[in-house]
Amino acid sequence: MKKLVLLALAALIMVGCDKSISSVDGYDIVIIDSCEYIRNENFYGCVIVHKGNCKYCQQRLRQMMWEVQDSILNTMD
């Protein structure tokens, strides 16, 4: 009985790790660790691919570019 409860709890935790934000023609956009992924479930299985134009990654990249620019400008002084 304890194993069944632990299994159910683990399943609930794993289901709560991602959040689907839209669905079009069998493709879902899910958020995992604040990055957007495209998920497609078909008879081959579940395929998850990073979007590439994820707004969170763009924000991180922009912040990193500002930090690099600041460090370059500070070393030139």
N, C-alpha and C positions, 0 to 999 in steps of 0.2 A: 504494500500500500504506500509506503514511504517513497519507493522508487517511482511509482505512478505520479505522486504529487510533485516530486522533483522534476520529472519529465515534463509535466504540464506547465510548471513554473518556468522551466528553461525554454519551452516553446513560446510562451507568452512574452518572455524577455526578448527572444530573437525576432519575433514578429514586430515588436515595438521599436526595433532599431532603424527602420526606414519609414519614410512617409511619402506616400504617393501624392503628387500634386496635380497631375493631369493624365489623361488616357486618350489616345487616338489610335484607332485601327490596331488594337492589340499591343501597342507600345505605351509604356508608362514612364513618366519621369519621376524618379524617386530621389530623395535626399538621404545620403548616408554620410555621416561625419561632416556635415555642412557642405558637401559637394553634390552636384547634380549628376545623375546617371540615367541612361535610357535602359529600360528593362523590357525584354520580350520573352514571353513564355510560349513555347510551341512544343510540338511532339518530340523535338530533340532535347528539350530541357529549358532551363532558364538562362538567358544570356544577359549580362549586365556590362554596359560600356560607358565610360566617362564621356560626358557631353562635349567637352573641349571648349565650349564657350560659357562655362559655368560662371555665374556672377560672383560666387565666393572666391574662385580661383583668380578671376580678374582683379578683385579687390586686393587679394594677397600679392599678386604680381605688381600692381600699381604701388602698393606700400613698399615693396622691396625695391622697386625702381627709384622711389623717392629717397630711400635710405642710402642706396648706392650713390645717387647723385649728390646727396649731402656729404657723404664721406669723401667723395672725389673733390668737391669744392673746398672742404675743410683742409685737405692735404695740400692744396695749391696755395693756400694763404701763408 
